[in-house]
Amino acid sequence: MAEPRFPLPDILKFLADNGCEIRGTACEPRDMKSARRLEEAGIPWDLLSGRRLHKLAFVPRFVRLLKQSRPDVIWTSLSVASLVGQISGKILNIPVISWKNTSDIKSYTKIFHKLTDLWVTDCHSVEKLMRRQLRLPENKVLTWPLFSCQTAGNMPPAWNGSSTLRIGSLGRLSREKNYDLLIDGIAAFRSRSPENAARLNVVIAGDGPMKDDLQARITRHNLTDTITLAGHLNAPGEFLQTLDVYIQPSEREGLCIAVHEAMAAGLPVIATSAGELGESVISGETGFLLQGHLPDSIADTLETIFADPACLSRNGEGARRLVRERFSTEHFARTGHETLRRIRDIIALRQNPPPPEKLTRKTTPAGI
């Protein structure tokens, strides 16, 4: 496995419980959160370099590591790690399985995608994208969602319409999350309805390269009493319990674990149609789908909520029902077993390839 991306604890546990021996490899150190999670799960791991290198420089290091204890399969995650795993697998004749959990397909992924024996996506929207853009045949891609709904307990208390409306989001503070447009949308809502905006509290939890820019934008709009950048949270489940609504204004997404965890917790969701969000967030049933100019659409949605507070509990109940049906633990296990079956078939075929077809020499009959 190259450069694991979390959340993957359920996936790793399923693989281990079904007879797989797992060893993680990271190309380079970043925040090291994945390393801690691997250690907590009892999974050993290696680091190819203590600093950032050109992506191809990781290949000889990974090849040397693989030669020490040759695995049956290389399972990659993230674009650079997939490239490293693909080339290393080609060199050593080891089959490669690659995760794809975003709708962003890099140019080098398009070039080298045939070096992957099986693509595993985290949602059907990404699978459809992979099939369309890479022209993948049916036996080269399948979907195994990273998320399974295990939430129990009661629905959160319904917002009464008169107290503070608490809206939250979990995500990396990067361009594709559109948090700058969320801030603009809150500013637009305040200009339309200052009395209701005074009863609004928005918390964005996460770290990333846009933190300073987002904070400056909040200050420029004079929204420091309304919007808070909370930084990285170690207990996202507890954070969700403090909310009345979850919002995800992303430009690009795959499955988006955070949204589906919020839905499992009984929260209605405000979101764009990016990735799987367009399948899970159904306006009037599980939340509110943002369309058109995002700041205006966010302001329109907030006006709808303040005009009909009861819509939150109706959409929250629908959200929880949808994820329990679509992402049940039974479905997670069923798709996991199918993924493992396909991988074992790939390994068996690589280890025992069919004999080459015999070439027959054709002769031309005399006189023709």
C-alpha positions as CSV (number, residue, x, y, z in Angstrom):
1,M,0.0,0.0,0.0
2,A,1.4,3.4,-0.9
3,E,0.6,6.6,1.0
4,P,-2.6,5.7,2.8
5,R,-5.4,8.3,3.0
6,F,-7.8,8.3,6.0
7,P,-10.5,7.8,6.9
8,L,-9.7,4.1,6.1
9,P,-9.9,2.3,9.5
10,D,-13.0,0.3,8.5
11,I,-11.4,-0.7,5.2
12,L,-8.1,-1.8,6.8
13,K,-10.0,-3.7,9.6
14,F,-12.1,-5.5,7.0
15,L,-9.0,-6.5,5.0
16,A,-7.2,-7.7,8.1
17,D,-10.2,-9.7,9.3
18,N,-10.3,-11.4,5.9
19,G,-6.8,-12.7,6.0
20,C,-4.8,-9.8,4.5
21,E,-1.4,-8.8,5.9
22,I,-1.0,-5.0,5.4
23,R,2.0,-2.8,5.5
24,G,1.7,0.9,4.8
25,T,4.2,3.1,3.0
26,A,4.3,6.9,2.8
27,C,6.2,8.7,0.2
28,E,7.0,11.8,2.4
29,P,5.9,13.2,5.7
30,R,3.2,15.8,5.9
31,D,1.1,16.2,9.0
32,M,1.8,12.6,10.1
33,K,-1.8,12.1,11.1
34,S,-2.0,8.9,9.0
35,A,1.0,7.5,10.7
36,R,-0.7,7.8,14.1
37,R,-3.8,6.2,12.8
38,L,-1.8,3.3,11.3
39,E,0.0,2.7,14.6
40,E,-3.3,2.8,16.5
41,A,-4.6,0.1,14.1
42,G,-1.4,-2.0,14.7
43,I,-0.3,-1.7,11.1
44,P,3.5,-1.3,10.4
45,W,4.6,1.4,8.0
46,D,7.6,2.8,6.2
47,L,8.6,6.2,5.0
48,L,10.4,6.6,1.6
49,S,11.8,10.0,2.3
50,G,12.0,12.6,5.1
51,R,11.6,15.4,2.6
52,R,9.7,16.3,-0.6
53,L,11.2,14.8,-3.8
54,H,10.2,14.7,-7.4
55,K,7.5,12.1,-7.7
56,L,9.6,9.8,-9.9
57,A,12.4,9.9,-7.3
58,F,10.2,7.7,-5.0
59,V,10.1,4.8,-7.5
60,P,13.6,3.3,-7.0
61,R,13.2,3.7,-3.2
62,F,9.8,1.9,-3.3
63,V,11.2,-0.8,-5.6
64,R,14.0,-1.5,-3.1
65,L,11.5,-1.7,-0.3
66,L,9.3,-4.1,-2.2
67,K,12.2,-6.4,-3.0
68,Q,12.9,-6.9,0.7
69,S,9.4,-8.4,1.3
70,R,7.6,-8.9,-2.0
71,P,3.9,-8.4,-1.6
72,D,1.1,-10.1,-3.5
73,V,-0.4,-6.8,-4.5
74,I,0.3,-3.1,-4.3
75,W,-2.7,-1.0,-3.2
76,T,-2.2,2.7,-3.8
77,S,-4.0,5.9,-2.7
78,L,-3.7,9.5,-3.9
79,S,-2.4,10.4,-7.4
80,V,1.4,10.6,-6.8
81,A,1.4,7.4,-4.7
82,S,-0.6,5.7,-7.4
83,L,2.0,6.7,-10.0
84,V,4.8,5.4,-7.8
85,G,2.9,2.2,-7.2
86,Q,2.0,1.7,-10.9
87,I,5.6,2.0,-12.2
88,S,7.0,-0.1,-9.3
89,G,4.4,-2.8,-10.0
90,K,5.3,-2.8,-13.7
91,I,9.0,-3.2,-12.9
92,L,8.5,-6.1,-10.4
93,N,5.5,-7.7,-12.1
94,I,3.3,-7.1,-9.1
95,P,-0.4,-6.3,-9.7
96,V,-1.6,-2.8,-8.7
97,I,-4.9,-1.9,-7.2
98,S,-5.6,1.9,-7.0
99,W,-8.0,3.9,-4.9
100,K,-9.7,6.9,-6.6
101,N,-11.7,9.0,-4.3
102,T,-11.9,12.4,-6.0
103,S,-13.3,13.7,-9.2
104,D,-9.9,15.3,-10.1
105,I,-8.0,13.1,-12.6
106,K,-4.4,14.2,-13.1
107,S,-2.7,14.2,-16.5
108,Y,-0.2,11.5,-15.5
109,T,-3.1,9.4,-14.2
110,K,-4.6,9.5,-17.6
111,I,-1.3,8.5,-19.2
112,F,-0.4,5.6,-16.8
113,H,-3.9,4.4,-15.9
114,K,-3.5,1.1,-17.7
115,L,-0.7,0.1,-15.3
116,T,-3.4,-0.3,-12.6
117,D,-5.1,-3.8,-12.7
118,L,-8.2,-2.6,-10.8
119,W,-9.5,0.8,-9.9
120,V,-11.5,1.0,-6.7
121,T,-13.6,4.2,-6.3
122,D,-15.3,5.4,-3.2
123,C,-18.6,6.3,-4.9
124,H,-20.6,5.6,-8.1
125,S,-20.2,9.2,-9.4
126,V,-16.4,8.8,-9.5
127,E,-16.7,5.4,-11.1
128,K,-18.8,6.9,-13.8
129,L,-16.3,9.6,-14.3
130,M,-13.4,7.1,-14.5
131,R,-15.3,5.0,-17.1
132,R,-16.1,8.0,-19.2
133,Q,-12.7,9.8,-19.1
134,L,-10.4,6.8,-19.1
135,R,-12.7,4.5,-21.1
136,L,-12.3,1.7,-18.5
137,P,-13.9,-1.6,-19.2
138,E,-16.3,-3.1,-16.6
139,N,-13.7,-5.5,-15.2
140,K,-11.2,-2.7,-14.5
141,V,-13.2,-0.6,-12.0
142,L,-15.7,-1.1,-9.1
143,T,-17.0,0.9,-6.2
144,W,-16.4,0.3,-2.5
145,P,-17.6,3.2,-0.4
146,L,-15.2,4.3,2.3
147,F,-18.2,5.0,4.5
148,S,-20.6,2.7,6.3
149,C,-23.4,4.0,8.5
150,Q,-23.0,2.8,12.1
151,T,-24.8,5.7,13.9
152,A,-27.1,4.8,16.7
153,G,-29.1,6.9,19.1
154,N,-31.8,9.6,18.9
155,M,-32.1,12.4,16.4
156,P,-30.6,15.7,17.4
157,P,-33.0,18.2,19.0
158,A,-34.9,20.2,16.4
159,W,-34.0,23.9,15.9
160,N,-36.8,26.0,17.4
161,G,-36.5,28.8,14.9
162,S,-35.8,31.5,17.6
163,S,-32.4,30.4,19.0
164,T,-29.1,30.7,17.2
165,L,-28.9,28.6,14.1
166,R,-25.6,26.6,14.2
167,I,-24.1,25.7,10.8
168,G,-20.8,23.8,10.5
169,S,-18.4,22.3,7.9
170,L,-15.4,19.9,8.1
171,G,-12.8,20.1,5.4
172,R,-9.4,21.2,4.3
173,L,-9.0,24.9,3.9
174,S,-8.1,24.7,0.2
175,R,-9.5,26.3,-3.0
176,E,-11.8,23.4,-4.1
177,K,-13.8,23.6,-0.9
178,N,-15.2,27.1,-1.8
179,Y,-15.1,28.3,1.7
180,D,-14.4,31.8,0.4
181,L,-17.7,31.7,-1.4
182,L,-19.4,30.4,1.8
183,I,-18.1,33.5,3.6
184,D,-19.5,35.7,0.7
185,G,-22.8,33.9,1.0
186,I,-23.1,34.6,4.7
187,A,-22.3,38.3,4.0
188,A,-25.0,38.4,1.3
189,F,-27.5,36.9,3.7
190,R,-26.7,39.5,6.3
191,S,-27.2,42.3,3.9
192,R,-30.7,40.9,3.0
193,S,-31.7,39.9,6.5
194,P,-29.6,41.4,9.3
195,E,-31.9,40.4,12.1
196,N,-31.8,36.7,11.2
197,A,-28.1,36.9,10.4
198,A,-27.5,38.1,14.0
199,R,-28.8,34.7,15.1
200,L,-26.4,32.8,12.9
201,N,-23.2,31.0,14.0
202,V,-21.0,29.3,11.4
203,V,-18.0,27.1,12.3
204,I,-15.5,25.8,9.7
205,A,-13.3,23.1,11.1
206,G,-10.0,22.2,9.4
207,D,-6.6,23.4,8.4
208,G,-5.0,24.2,5.0
209,P,-3.3,26.7,2.8
210,M,-6.2,29.2,2.6
211,K,-6.5,29.7,6.4
212,D,-5.0,33.3,6.4
213,D,-6.9,34.3,3.3
214,L,-10.2,33.1,4.7
215,Q,-9.6,34.8,8.0
216,A,-8.9,38.0,6.2
217,R,-12.1,37.6,4.2
218,I,-14.1,37.1,7.4
219,T,-12.6,40.3,8.9
220,R,-13.1,42.3,5.7
221,H,-16.8,41.3,5.7
222,N,-17.0,42.2,9.5
223,L,-18.2,38.6,10.2
224,T,-15.8,37.7,13.1
225,D,-18.7,37.4,15.5
226,T,-20.5,35.1,13.0
227,I,-17.9,32.8,11.4
228,T,-15.2,30.9,13.2
229,L,-12.2,29.0,11.8
230,A,-11.9,26.3,14.4
231,G,-8.7,24.5,13.0
232,H,-8.3,20.7,13.1
233,L,-10.6,18.7,15.3
234,N,-9.8,15.4,16.8
235,A,-13.4,14.5,17.6
236,P,-15.5,15.3,14.5
237,G,-18.5,13.3,15.8
238,E,-18.7,15.6,18.9
239,F,-18.5,18.6,16.6
240,L,-21.5,17.4,14.5
241,Q,-23.6,17.0,17.6
242,T,-23.3,20.8,18.2
243,L,-24.8,21.7,14.8
244,D,-28.3,22.2,13.4
245,V,-27.2,22.1,9.8
246,Y,-24.1,20.9,7.9
247,I,-22.8,22.8,4.8
248,Q,-20.4,21.7,2.0
249,P,-20.0,24.2,-0.8
250,S,-17.2,22.3,-2.6
251,E,-16.3,22.6,-6.3
252,R,-14.9,19.0,-6.4
253,E,-15.7,16.0,-4.2
254,G,-15.8,12.2,-4.3
255,L,-18.0,10.5,-1.8
256,C,-17.3,13.2,0.9
257,I,-17.2,11.3,4.1
258,A,-17.9,14.4,6.3
259,V,-21.3,15.0,4.6
260,H,-22.4,11.4,4.9
261,E,-21.4,11.3,8.6
262,A,-23.4,14.5,9.2
263,M,-26.4,12.9,7.4
264,A,-26.0,9.7,9.5
265,A,-26.1,12.0,12.6
266,G,-29.5,13.3,11.5
267,L,-28.3,16.7,10.1
268,P,-29.8,18.2,7.0
269,V,-27.1,19.2,4.5
270,I,-26.6,22.3,2.3
271,A,-24.2,21.3,-0.5
272,T,-23.3,21.6,-4.2
273,S,-23.8,18.7,-6.5
274,A,-20.1,17.8,-6.6
275,G,-19.3,14.1,-6.8
276,E,-21.7,11.9,-4.8
277,L,-23.3,15.0,-3.1
278,G,-25.6,15.3,-6.1
279,E,-26.9,11.8,-5.4
280,S,-27.2,12.1,-1.6
281,V,-28.4,15.7,-1.1
282,I,-31.9,15.9,-2.4
283,S,-33.6,19.3,-2.0
284,G,-36.7,19.0,0.2
285,E,-35.9,15.5,1.3
286,T,-32.4,15.3,2.8
287,G,-31.2,18.9,2.5
288,F,-30.7,21.8,0.1
289,L,-28.8,21.6,-3.2
290,L,-26.9,24.8,-4.1
291,Q,-27.2,25.9,-7.7
292,G,-26.0,28.8,-9.8
293,H,-24.1,31.6,-8.2
294,L,-23.0,30.1,-4.9
295,P,-23.1,33.2,-2.5
296,D,-26.7,34.0,-3.7
297,S,-27.7,30.4,-3.5
298,I,-26.4,30.1,0.1
299,A,-28.3,33.3,1.0
300,D,-31.5,32.0,-0.7
301,T,-31.2,28.7,1.3
302,L,-30.8,30.5,4.6
303,E,-33.8,32.6,3.9
304,T,-35.8,29.4,3.3
305,I,-34.6,27.9,6.6
306,F,-35.5,30.9,8.7
307,A,-38.9,31.1,7.0
308,D,-39.7,27.5,7.7
309,P,-37.6,26.2,10.7
310,A,-39.5,22.8,10.7
311,C,-37.9,22.0,7.3
312,L,-34.7,21.1,9.1
313,S,-36.1,18.2,11.1
314,R,-37.9,16.8,8.1
315,N,-34.7,16.9,5.9
316,G,-32.6,15.6,8.8
317,E,-34.8,12.6,9.2
318,G,-34.7,12.0,5.4
319,A,-30.9,12.3,5.4
320,R,-30.4,9.8,8.1
321,R,-32.8,7.4,6.5
322,L,-31.0,7.6,3.1
323,V,-27.5,6.9,4.4
324,R,-28.8,4.0,6.6
325,E,-30.3,2.4,3.5
326,R,-27.6,3.2,0.9
327,F,-24.5,2.8,3.1
328,S,-25.4,0.0,5.5
329,T,-22.8,-2.1,7.2
330,E,-24.2,-5.1,5.2
331,H,-23.6,-3.3,1.9
332,F,-20.1,-2.3,3.1
333,A,-19.2,-6.0,3.8
334,R,-20.8,-7.2,0.6
335,T,-18.9,-4.8,-1.6
336,G,-15.7,-5.5,0.4
337,H,-16.0,-9.3,-0.3
338,E,-16.5,-8.6,-4.0
339,T,-13.5,-6.4,-4.1
340,L,-11.3,-9.0,-2.4
341,R,-12.6,-11.7,-4.8
342,R,-11.6,-9.6,-7.8
343,I,-8.2,-8.9,-6.3
344,R,-7.5,-12.5,-5.6
345,D,-8.5,-13.4,-9.1
346,I,-6.0,-10.8,-10.4
347,I,-3.2,-12.2,-8.2
348,A,-3.9,-15.7,-9.3
349,L,-3.9,-14.7,-13.0
350,R,-0.6,-12.9,-12.5
351,Q,1.0,-15.9,-10.7
352,N,-0.4,-18.5,-13.1
353,P,-0.9,-16.8,-16.5
354,P,-2.6,-18.8,-19.2
355,P,-0.3,-20.4,-21.8
356,P,0.2,-18.3,-24.9
357,E,-2.0,-19.1,-27.8
358,K,-0.2,-21.3,-30.3
359,L,0.5,-19.6,-33.6
360,T,-0.7,-21.6,-36.6
361,R,1.1,-21.1,-39.9
362,K,-1.4,-20.5,-42.7
363,T,-0.5,-21.7,-46.2
364,T,-1.9,-20.6,-49.5
365,P,-3.4,-23.5,-51.6
366,A,-1.6,-23.9,-54.9
367,G,-3.2,-22.3,-57.9
368,I,-4.8,-19.4,-56.0
